[in-house]
């Protein structure tokens, strides 16, 4: 009886770890996608304005990047 209970506990623990790992992986993918999307949006705005994102308006574009990134993470 002990072996059955221990094996059931082991199975549940394994399933919980698999579920946790996939959840973490999904979050990492979302973060990566949001970084790429935010950077793409900032580069597009800079291109339309004919400005360098690392130039005179670097602080503005960094702030804009954070807004795009946080908006993406919220959705």
N, CA, C and O atoms as a CHARMM CRD file, in Angstrom:
* protein
*
  300
    1    1 UNK  N      0.82200  -1.19300   0.00000 PROA 1      0.00000
    2    1 UNK  CA     0.00000   0.00000   0.00000 PROA 1      0.00000
    3    1 UNK  C      0.86900   1.26100   0.00000 PROA 1      0.00000
    4    1 UNK  O      0.54200   2.24800  -0.65900 PROA 1      0.00000
    5    2 UNK  N      1.98700   1.21700   0.75000 PROA 2      0.00000
    6    2 UNK  CA     2.89800   2.36100   0.79300 PROA 2      0.00000
    7    2 UNK  C      3.45200   2.67500  -0.59700 PROA 2      0.00000
    8    2 UNK  O      3.56100   3.83700  -0.98800 PROA 2      0.00000
    9    3 UNK  N      3.80200   1.61400  -1.33600 PROA 3      0.00000
   10    3 UNK  CA     4.37700   1.81800  -2.66500 PROA 3      0.00000
   11    3 UNK  C      3.37100   2.48600  -3.60300 PROA 3      0.00000
   12    3 UNK  O      3.74200   3.33600  -4.41200 PROA 3      0.00000
   13    4 UNK  N      2.12200   2.10600  -3.49500 PROA 4      0.00000
   14    4 UNK  CA     1.08400   2.69500  -4.34800 PROA 4      0.00000
   15    4 UNK  C      0.92400   4.17900  -4.02900 PROA 4      0.00000
   16    4 UNK  O      0.85600   5.01200  -4.93200 PROA 4      0.00000
   17    5 UNK  N      0.86500   4.49700  -2.74900 PROA 5      0.00000
   18    5 UNK  CA     0.71500   5.90100  -2.33900 PROA 5      0.00000
   19    5 UNK  C      1.92800   6.71500  -2.77700 PROA 5      0.00000
   20    5 UNK  O      1.78400   7.82400  -3.29100 PROA 5      0.00000
   21    6 UNK  N      3.12700   6.16300  -2.57200 PROA 6      0.00000
   22    6 UNK  CA     4.33900   6.87200  -2.98300 PROA 6      0.00000
   23    6 UNK  C      4.38400   7.06700  -4.50000 PROA 6      0.00000
   24    6 UNK  O      4.79100   8.12500  -4.97900 PROA 6      0.00000
   25    7 UNK  N      3.97200   6.06000  -5.24500 PROA 7      0.00000
   26    7 UNK  CA     3.98600   6.20400  -6.70200 PROA 7      0.00000
   27    7 UNK  C      2.96100   7.23700  -7.16900 PROA 7      0.00000
   28    7 UNK  O      3.21700   7.97300  -8.12200 PROA 7      0.00000
   29    8 UNK  N      1.80800   7.29900  -6.50900 PROA 8      0.00000
   30    8 UNK  CA     0.80500   8.31300  -6.85200 PROA 8      0.00000
   31    8 UNK  C      1.34100   9.70800  -6.55000 PROA 8      0.00000
   32    8 UNK  O      1.17000  10.62900  -7.34800 PROA 8      0.00000
   33    9 UNK  N      1.98800   9.86300  -5.40100 PROA 9      0.00000
   34    9 UNK  CA     2.58600  11.15200  -5.04100 PROA 9      0.00000
   35    9 UNK  C      3.64900  11.54000  -6.06200 PROA 9      0.00000
   36    9 UNK  O      3.73100  12.69800  -6.47100 PROA 9      0.00000
   37   10 UNK  N      4.46000  10.57200  -6.47100 PROA 10     0.00000
   38   10 UNK  CA     5.50400  10.83900  -7.45900 PROA 10     0.00000
   39   10 UNK  C      4.89500  11.29800  -8.78500 PROA 10     0.00000
   40   10 UNK  O      5.38800  12.24600  -9.39600 PROA 10     0.00000
   41   11 UNK  N      3.83500  10.63900  -9.22700 PROA 11     0.00000
   42   11 UNK  CA     3.17900  11.00700 -10.48300 PROA 11     0.00000
   43   11 UNK  C      2.61700  12.42400 -10.39300 PROA 11     0.00000
   44   11 UNK  O      2.79600  13.22000 -11.31500 PROA 11     0.00000
   45   12 UNK  N      1.94100  12.74500  -9.29100 PROA 12     0.00000
   46   12 UNK  CA     1.39700  14.09400  -9.13400 PROA 12     0.00000
   47   12 UNK  C      2.50800  15.14800  -9.09600 PROA 12     0.00000
   48   12 UNK  O      2.36700  16.22200  -9.68100 PROA 12     0.00000
   49   13 UNK  N      3.60100  14.84300  -8.41300 PROA 13     0.00000
   50   13 UNK  CA     4.71800  15.79000  -8.34700 PROA 13     0.00000
   51   13 UNK  C      5.32500  15.99400  -9.73200 PROA 13     0.00000
   52   13 UNK  O      5.66100  17.11800 -10.10400 PROA 13     0.00000
   53   14 UNK  N      5.46400  14.91900 -10.49000 PROA 14     0.00000
   54   14 UNK  CA     6.01400  15.02500 -11.84500 PROA 14     0.00000
   55   14 UNK  C      5.11400  15.86600 -12.74100 PROA 14     0.00000
   56   14 UNK  O      5.59200  16.71300 -13.49600 PROA 14     0.00000
   57   15 UNK  N      3.81600  15.62800 -12.65300 PROA 15     0.00000
   58   15 UNK  CA     2.87600  16.41100 -13.46000 PROA 15     0.00000
   59   15 UNK  C      2.89800  17.88500 -13.07700 PROA 15     0.00000
   60   15 UNK  O      2.79700  18.75800 -13.94000 PROA 15     0.00000
   61   16 UNK  N      3.02700  18.15500 -11.80100 PROA 16     0.00000
   62   16 UNK  CA     3.08600  19.54800 -11.34800 PROA 16     0.00000
   63   16 UNK  C      4.33100  20.23700 -11.89000 PROA 16     0.00000
   64   16 UNK  O      4.27400  21.40300 -12.28000 PROA 16     0.00000
   65   17 UNK  N      5.45700  19.52300 -11.91700 PROA 17     0.00000
   66   17 UNK  CA     6.69400  20.11400 -12.43300 PROA 17     0.00000
   67   17 UNK  C      6.59300  20.35500 -13.93400 PROA 17     0.00000
   68   17 UNK  O      7.05200  21.38700 -14.42500 PROA 17     0.00000
   69   18 UNK  N      6.00300  19.42500 -14.66200 PROA 18     0.00000
   70   18 UNK  CA     5.83700  19.60500 -16.10400 PROA 18     0.00000
   71   18 UNK  C      4.95700  20.81600 -16.37300 PROA 18     0.00000
   72   18 UNK  O      5.25400  21.61600 -17.26000 PROA 18     0.00000
   73   19 UNK  N      3.88700  20.95400 -15.62300 PROA 19     0.00000
   74   19 UNK  CA     2.98600  22.09200 -15.78800 PROA 19     0.00000
   75   19 UNK  C      3.70600  23.39500 -15.45400 PROA 19     0.00000
   76   19 UNK  O      3.54100  24.39000 -16.16000 PROA 19     0.00000
   77   20 UNK  N      4.49600  23.40100 -14.39600 PROA 20     0.00000
   78   20 UNK  CA     5.23000  24.61000 -14.00300 PROA 20     0.00000
   79   20 UNK  C      6.25200  24.98500 -15.06100 PROA 20     0.00000
   80   20 UNK  O      6.40600  26.16600 -15.37500 PROA 20     0.00000
   81   21 UNK  N      6.95400  24.00200 -15.61900 PROA 21     0.00000
   82   21 UNK  CA     7.95900  24.29300 -16.64000 PROA 21     0.00000
   83   21 UNK  C      7.33100  24.87600 -17.89300 PROA 21     0.00000
   84   21 UNK  O      7.88200  25.80900 -18.47600 PROA 21     0.00000
   85   22 UNK  N      6.20100  24.35400 -18.31900 PROA 22     0.00000
   86   22 UNK  CA     5.56500  24.89800 -19.51700 PROA 22     0.00000
   87   22 UNK  C      5.04000  26.30500 -19.25600 PROA 22     0.00000
   88   22 UNK  O      5.03200  27.14400 -20.15700 PROA 22     0.00000
   89   23 UNK  N      4.60500  26.56300 -18.03700 PROA 23     0.00000
   90   23 UNK  CA     4.12600  27.89700 -17.68100 PROA 23     0.00000
   91   23 UNK  C      5.27300  28.90700 -17.72900 PROA 23     0.00000
   92   23 UNK  O      5.10300  30.01700 -18.23400 PROA 23     0.00000
   93   24 UNK  N      6.42500  28.52900 -17.20900 PROA 24     0.00000
   94   24 UNK  CA     7.60200  29.40300 -17.23100 PROA 24     0.00000
   95   24 UNK  C      8.03500  29.64400 -18.67500 PROA 24     0.00000
   96   24 UNK  O      8.37100  30.76600 -19.05300 PROA 24     0.00000
   97   25 UNK  N      8.02400  28.58400 -19.47400 PROA 25     0.00000
   98   25 UNK  CA     8.42300  28.71800 -20.87400 PROA 25     0.00000
   99   25 UNK  C      7.48700  29.66100 -21.62100 PROA 25     0.00000
  100   25 UNK  O      7.94000  30.46500 -22.43500 PROA 25     0.00000
  101   26 UNK  N      6.19500  29.57300 -21.35300 PROA 26     0.00000
  102   26 UNK  CA     5.23000  30.47300 -21.99000 PROA 26     0.00000
  103   26 UNK  C      5.50600  31.92200 -21.62200 PROA 26     0.00000
  104   26 UNK  O      5.39200  32.80900 -22.46800 PROA 26     0.00000
  105   27 UNK  N      5.86800  32.17000 -20.36700 PROA 27     0.00000
  106   27 UNK  CA     6.16700  33.53400 -19.93100 PROA 27     0.00000
  107   27 UNK  C      7.42400  34.05800 -20.60800 PROA 27     0.00000
  108   27 UNK  O      7.48000  35.22500 -20.99500 PROA 27     0.00000
  109   28 UNK  N      8.44200  33.19700 -20.75700 PROA 28     0.00000
  110   28 UNK  CA     9.68400  33.61200 -21.40800 PROA 28     0.00000
  111   28 UNK  C      9.41400  33.96700 -22.86500 PROA 28     0.00000
  112   28 UNK  O      9.93100  34.96400 -23.37000 PROA 28     0.00000
  113   29 UNK  N      8.60600  33.15600 -23.53800 PROA 29     0.00000
  114   29 UNK  CA     8.26800  33.43400 -24.93200 PROA 29     0.00000
  115   29 UNK  C      7.51200  34.75200 -25.03700 PROA 29     0.00000
  116   29 UNK  O      7.76500  35.53800 -25.95100 PROA 29     0.00000
  117   30 UNK  N      6.58900  35.00300 -24.11800 PROA 30     0.00000
  118   30 UNK  CA     5.82100  36.25600 -24.14300 PROA 30     0.00000
  119   30 UNK  C      6.74900  37.45000 -23.93900 PROA 30     0.00000
  120   30 UNK  O      6.62000  38.45500 -24.63800 PROA 30     0.00000
  121   31 UNK  N      7.67500  37.35300 -22.99700 PROA 31     0.00000
  122   31 UNK  CA     8.61200  38.45500 -22.75200 PROA 31     0.00000
  123   31 UNK  C      9.43500  38.71900 -24.00800 PROA 31     0.00000
  124   31 UNK  O      9.59800  39.86800 -24.41900 PROA 31     0.00000
  125   32 UNK  N      9.94700  37.66100 -24.60900 PROA 32     0.00000
  126   32 UNK  CA    10.76000  37.81500 -25.81600 PROA 32     0.00000
  127   32 UNK  C      9.94200  38.45200 -26.93700 PROA 32     0.00000
  128   32 UNK  O     10.42700  39.34300 -27.63400 PROA 32     0.00000
  129   33 UNK  N      8.70900  37.99800 -27.10900 PROA 33     0.00000
  130   33 UNK  CA     7.84300  38.56600 -28.14700 PROA 33     0.00000
  131   33 UNK  C      7.54700  40.04100 -27.87800 PROA 33     0.00000
  132   33 UNK  O      7.51900  40.85000 -28.80500 PROA 33     0.00000
  133   34 UNK  N      7.32700  40.38700 -26.61500 PROA 34     0.00000
  134   34 UNK  CA     7.03700  41.78400 -26.26700 PROA 34     0.00000
  135   34 UNK  C      8.25300  42.67500 -26.48400 PROA 34     0.00000
  136   34 UNK  O      8.11500  43.81600 -26.92600 PROA 34     0.00000
  137   35 UNK  N      9.43700  42.16500 -26.17700 PROA 35     0.00000
  138   35 UNK  CA    10.66500  42.93400 -26.42100 PROA 35     0.00000
  139   35 UNK  C     10.80500  43.20700 -27.91500 PROA 35     0.00000
  140   35 UNK  O     11.06800  44.33700 -28.32800 PROA 35     0.00000
  141   36 UNK  N     10.62800  42.15800 -28.71800 PROA 36     0.00000
  142   36 UNK  CA    10.75400  42.32100 -30.16900 PROA 36     0.00000
  143   36 UNK  C      9.70600  43.28400 -30.72100 PROA 36     0.00000
  144   36 UNK  O     10.01100  44.13500 -31.55600 PROA 36     0.00000
  145   37 UNK  N      8.48000  43.14300 -30.25000 PROA 37     0.00000
  146   37 UNK  CA     7.40000  44.00900 -30.73200 PROA 37     0.00000
  147   37 UNK  C      7.64600  45.46300 -30.33500 PROA 37     0.00000
  148   37 UNK  O      7.49300  46.36600 -31.15700 PROA 37     0.00000
  149   38 UNK  N      8.02700  45.68900 -29.08400 PROA 38     0.00000
  150   38 UNK  CA     8.26600  47.05600 -28.60900 PROA 38     0.00000
  151   38 UNK  C      9.42000  47.70100 -29.37100 PROA 38     0.00000
  152   38 UNK  O      9.34200  48.86500 -29.76300 PROA 38     0.00000
  153   39 UNK  N     10.49200  46.93400 -29.57600 PROA 39     0.00000
  154   39 UNK  CA    11.64300  47.48300 -30.29100 PROA 39     0.00000
  155   39 UNK  C     11.28000  47.78700 -31.74200 PROA 39     0.00000
  156   39 UNK  O     11.70000  48.80700 -32.28900 PROA 39     0.00000
  157   40 UNK  N     10.51000  46.91400 -32.35600 PROA 40     0.00000
  158   40 UNK  CA    10.06300  47.15400 -33.72900 PROA 40     0.00000
  159   40 UNK  C      9.21500  48.40400 -33.83800 PROA 40     0.00000
  160   40 UNK  O      9.35800  49.18000 -34.78200 PROA 40     0.00000
  161   41 UNK  N      8.33000  48.59900 -32.87000 PROA 41     0.00000
  162   41 UNK  CA     7.48800  49.79900 -32.87200 PROA 41     0.00000
  163   41 UNK  C      8.32300  51.06600 -32.71800 PROA 41     0.00000
  164   41 UNK  O      8.09000  52.05700 -33.41100 PROA 41     0.00000
  165   42 UNK  N      9.28800  51.03300 -31.81400 PROA 42     0.00000
  166   42 UNK  CA    10.14900  52.20500 -31.59300 PROA 42     0.00000
  167   42 UNK  C     10.96900  52.50000 -32.84700 PROA 42     0.00000
  168   42 UNK  O     11.10200  53.65500 -33.24900 PROA 42     0.00000
  169   43 UNK  N     11.51500  51.45800 -33.46000 PROA 43     0.00000
  170   43 UNK  CA    12.30100  51.66700 -34.67700 PROA 43     0.00000
  171   43 UNK  C     11.44000  52.24000 -35.80500 PROA 43     0.00000
  172   43 UNK  O     11.91000  53.06300 -36.59100 PROA 43     0.00000
  173   44 UNK  N     10.19000  51.80700 -35.88000 PROA 44     0.00000
  174   44 UNK  CA     9.27700  52.34100 -36.89500 PROA 44     0.00000
  175   44 UNK  C      8.99300  53.81800 -36.65400 PROA 44     0.00000
  176   44 UNK  O      9.01700  54.61900 -37.58900 PROA 44     0.00000
  177   45 UNK  N      8.72700  54.17700 -35.40500 PROA 45     0.00000
  178   45 UNK  CA     8.47400  55.58700 -35.07300 PROA 45     0.00000
  179   45 UNK  C      9.70000  56.43300 -35.39400 PROA 45     0.00000
  180   45 UNK  O      9.57400  57.52400 -35.95100 PROA 45     0.00000
  181   46 UNK  N     10.88500  55.93800 -35.04700 PROA 46     0.00000
  182   46 UNK  CA    12.11400  56.68400 -35.31700 PROA 46     0.00000
  183   46 UNK  C     12.34000  56.83400 -36.82100 PROA 46     0.00000
  184   46 UNK  O     12.77600  57.88700 -37.28700 PROA 46     0.00000
  185   47 UNK  N     12.04400  55.78300 -37.57100 PROA 47     0.00000
  186   47 UNK  CA    12.22500  55.84300 -39.01800 PROA 47     0.00000
  187   47 UNK  C     11.26900  56.86600 -39.63900 PROA 47     0.00000
  188   47 UNK  O     11.66400  57.63200 -40.51800 PROA 47     0.00000
  189   48 UNK  N     10.02400  56.87800 -39.18500 PROA 48     0.00000
  190   48 UNK  CA     9.05100  57.85200 -39.69700 PROA 48     0.00000
  191   48 UNK  C      9.49900  59.27400 -39.37200 PROA 48     0.00000
  192   48 UNK  O      9.34100  60.18200 -40.18800 PROA 48     0.00000
  193   49 UNK  N     10.05700  59.46400 -38.17900 PROA 49     0.00000
  194   49 UNK  CA    10.53000  60.78900 -37.75800 PROA 49     0.00000
  195   49 UNK  C     11.92700  61.10400 -38.27800 PROA 49     0.00000
  196   49 UNK  O     12.45200  62.19200 -38.03900 PROA 49     0.00000
  197   50 UNK  N     12.53400  60.14500 -38.99500 PROA 50     0.00000
  198   50 UNK  CA    13.89400  60.28100 -39.52500 PROA 50     0.00000
  199   50 UNK  C     14.88700  60.64400 -38.42400 PROA 50     0.00000
  200   50 UNK  O     15.68000  61.57600 -38.56000 PROA 50     0.00000
  201   51 UNK  N     14.82200  59.88200 -37.32900 PROA 51     0.00000
  202   51 UNK  CA    15.71400  60.10600 -36.18600 PROA 51     0.00000
  203   51 UNK  C     16.40800  58.80400 -35.81400 PROA 51     0.00000
  204   51 UNK  O     15.94800  57.71500 -36.15500 PROA 51     0.00000
  205   52 UNK  N     17.52300  58.94100 -35.11200 PROA 52     0.00000
  206   52 UNK  CA    18.26500  57.78700 -34.60500 PROA 52     0.00000
  207   52 UNK  C     17.81700  57.52300 -33.17000 PROA 52     0.00000
  208   52 UNK  O     17.79700  58.43900 -32.34900 PROA 52     0.00000
  209   53 UNK  N     17.45700  56.27200 -32.86200 PROA 53     0.00000
  210   53 UNK  CA    16.96700  55.97800 -31.50900 PROA 53     0.00000
  211   53 UNK  C     18.06400  56.11000 -30.45800 PROA 53     0.00000
  212   53 UNK  O     17.77800  56.19700 -29.26400 PROA 53     0.00000
  213   54 UNK  N     19.31900  56.12500 -30.90300 PROA 54     0.00000
  214   54 UNK  CA    20.42500  56.27100 -29.95600 PROA 54     0.00000
  215   54 UNK  C     21.04100  57.67200 -30.00800 PROA 54     0.00000
  216   54 UNK  O     22.12100  57.91600 -29.47100 PROA 54     0.00000
  217   55 UNK  N     20.34200  58.55500 -30.65100 PROA 55     0.00000
  218   55 UNK  CA    20.85600  59.91000 -30.82100 PROA 55     0.00000
  219   55 UNK  C     20.33700  60.86900 -29.77000 PROA 55     0.00000
  220   55 UNK  O     20.23800  60.54900 -28.58600 PROA 55     0.00000
  221   56 UNK  N     20.01300  62.04300 -30.24600 PROA 56     0.00000
  222   56 UNK  CA    19.59700  63.14500 -29.37600 PROA 56     0.00000
  223   56 UNK  C     18.34600  62.81400 -28.55600 PROA 56     0.00000
  224   56 UNK  O     18.20200  63.27000 -27.42100 PROA 56     0.00000
  225   57 UNK  N     17.45500  62.02900 -29.12900 PROA 57     0.00000
  226   57 UNK  CA    16.17500  61.72500 -28.46800 PROA 57     0.00000
  227   57 UNK  C     16.16000  60.33500 -27.82100 PROA 57     0.00000
  228   57 UNK  O     15.10500  59.71300 -27.70000 PROA 57     0.00000
  229   58 UNK  N     17.30700  59.86600 -27.41700 PROA 58     0.00000
  230   58 UNK  CA    17.43000  58.52600 -26.83400 PROA 58     0.00000
  231   58 UNK  C     16.51200  58.33100 -25.62500 PROA 58     0.00000
  232   58 UNK  O     15.87000  57.28700 -25.50300 PROA 58     0.00000
  233   59 UNK  N     16.44200  59.30900 -24.74300 PROA 59     0.00000
  234   59 UNK  CA    15.58100  59.19000 -23.55500 PROA 59     0.00000
  235   59 UNK  C     14.11000  59.05700 -23.94500 PROA 59     0.00000
  236   59 UNK  O     13.36900  58.28000 -23.34300 PROA 59     0.00000
  237   60 UNK  N     13.70000  59.81100 -24.94300 PROA 60     0.00000
  238   60 UNK  CA    12.31700  59.73700 -25.42100 PROA 60     0.00000
  239   60 UNK  C     12.01300  58.33700 -25.96000 PROA 60     0.00000
  240   60 UNK  O     10.97300  57.75400 -25.65100 PROA 60     0.00000
  241   61 UNK  N     12.93100  57.80800 -26.76700 PROA 61     0.00000
  242   61 UNK  CA    12.68400  56.49500 -27.36000 PROA 61     0.00000
  243   61 UNK  C     12.75700  55.37700 -26.32400 PROA 61     0.00000
  244   61 UNK  O     12.06300  54.36900 -26.45600 PROA 61     0.00000
  245   62 UNK  N     13.57400  55.53700 -25.31200 PROA 62     0.00000
  246   62 UNK  CA    13.60900  54.55600 -24.22500 PROA 62     0.00000
  247   62 UNK  C     12.28300  54.54900 -23.46900 PROA 62     0.00000
  248   62 UNK  O     11.75100  53.49000 -23.13300 PROA 62     0.00000
  249   63 UNK  N     11.76400  55.73000 -23.20900 PROA 63     0.00000
  250   63 UNK  CA    10.46500  55.84100 -22.53200 PROA 63     0.00000
  251   63 UNK  C      9.34400  55.25900 -23.40400 PROA 63     0.00000
  252   63 UNK  O      8.45200  54.57200 -22.90700 PROA 63     0.00000
  253   64 UNK  N      9.40300  55.54100 -24.68800 PROA 64     0.00000
  254   64 UNK  CA     8.41600  55.00400 -25.62100 PROA 64     0.00000
  255   64 UNK  C      8.50000  53.47700 -25.67500 PROA 64     0.00000
  256   64 UNK  O      7.47900  52.79100 -25.70500 PROA 64     0.00000
  257   65 UNK  N      9.72600  52.95900 -25.68800 PROA 65     0.00000
  258   65 UNK  CA     9.93200  51.50300 -25.67600 PROA 65     0.00000
  259   65 UNK  C      9.28100  50.87800 -24.44600 PROA 65     0.00000
  260   65 UNK  O      8.59400  49.86200 -24.55400 PROA 65     0.00000
  261   66 UNK  N      9.49500  51.48000 -23.27900 PROA 66     0.00000
  262   66 UNK  CA     8.91900  50.93300 -22.04600 PROA 66     0.00000
  263   66 UNK  C      7.39900  50.95700 -22.09000 PROA 66     0.00000
  264   66 UNK  O      6.75400  50.02900 -21.60200 PROA 66     0.00000
  265   67 UNK  N      6.82200  51.99500 -22.66200 PROA 67     0.00000
  266   67 UNK  CA     5.36000  52.05500 -22.78600 PROA 67     0.00000
  267   67 UNK  C      4.84400  50.92900 -23.67700 PROA 67     0.00000
  268   67 UNK  O      3.87400  50.25300 -23.33300 PROA 67     0.00000
  269   68 UNK  N      5.50000  50.72700 -24.82900 PROA 68     0.00000
  270   68 UNK  CA     5.09300  49.64300 -25.72900 PROA 68     0.00000
  271   68 UNK  C      5.25800  48.28100 -25.04900 PROA 68     0.00000
  272   68 UNK  O      4.39000  47.41400 -25.15100 PROA 68     0.00000
  273   69 UNK  N      6.38200  48.10800 -24.35700 PROA 69     0.00000
  274   69 UNK  CA     6.66900  46.83000 -23.69700 PROA 69     0.00000
  275   69 UNK  C      5.64700  46.53200 -22.59700 PROA 69     0.00000
  276   69 UNK  O      5.09900  45.43100 -22.53600 PROA 69     0.00000
  277   70 UNK  N      5.39800  47.50100 -21.74300 PROA 70     0.00000
  278   70 UNK  CA     4.45100  47.28600 -20.64100 PROA 70     0.00000
  279   70 UNK  C      3.03500  47.05800 -21.15900 PROA 70     0.00000
  280   70 UNK  O      2.28300  46.26400 -20.59400 PROA 70     0.00000
  281   71 UNK  N      2.67700  47.75100 -22.22500 PROA 71     0.00000
  282   71 UNK  CA     1.35800  47.53900 -22.82000 PROA 71     0.00000
  283   71 UNK  C      1.23400  46.11500 -23.36300 PROA 71     0.00000
  284   71 UNK  O      0.20100  45.46900 -23.19400 PROA 71     0.00000
  285   72 UNK  N      2.27400  45.64100 -24.00200 PROA 72     0.00000
  286   72 UNK  CA     2.26900  44.27400 -24.53100 PROA 72     0.00000
  287   72 UNK  C      2.17900  43.25200 -23.40200 PROA 72     0.00000
  288   72 UNK  O      1.43000  42.28000 -23.50900 PROA 72     0.00000
  289   73 UNK  N      2.92600  43.45600 -22.33000 PROA 73     0.00000
  290   73 UNK  CA     2.91300  42.50800 -21.20800 PROA 73     0.00000
  291   73 UNK  C      1.56500  42.50900 -20.49400 PROA 73     0.00000
  292   73 UNK  O      1.16500  41.49300 -19.92600 PROA 73     0.00000
  293   74 UNK  N      0.86700  43.63500 -20.51800 PROA 74     0.00000
  294   74 UNK  CA    -0.43500  43.71800 -19.84700 PROA 74     0.00000
  295   74 UNK  C     -1.51500  42.96700 -20.62300 PROA 74     0.00000
  296   74 UNK  O     -2.52200  42.55000 -20.05100 PROA 74     0.00000
  297   75 UNK  N     -1.30100  42.79900 -21.91600 PROA 75     0.00000
  298   75 UNK  CA    -2.31100  42.11300 -22.75200 PROA 75     0.00000
  299   75 UNK  C     -1.97300  40.67300 -22.96800 PROA 75     0.00000
  300   75 UNK  O     -2.71400  39.95900 -23.64400 PROA 75     0.00000
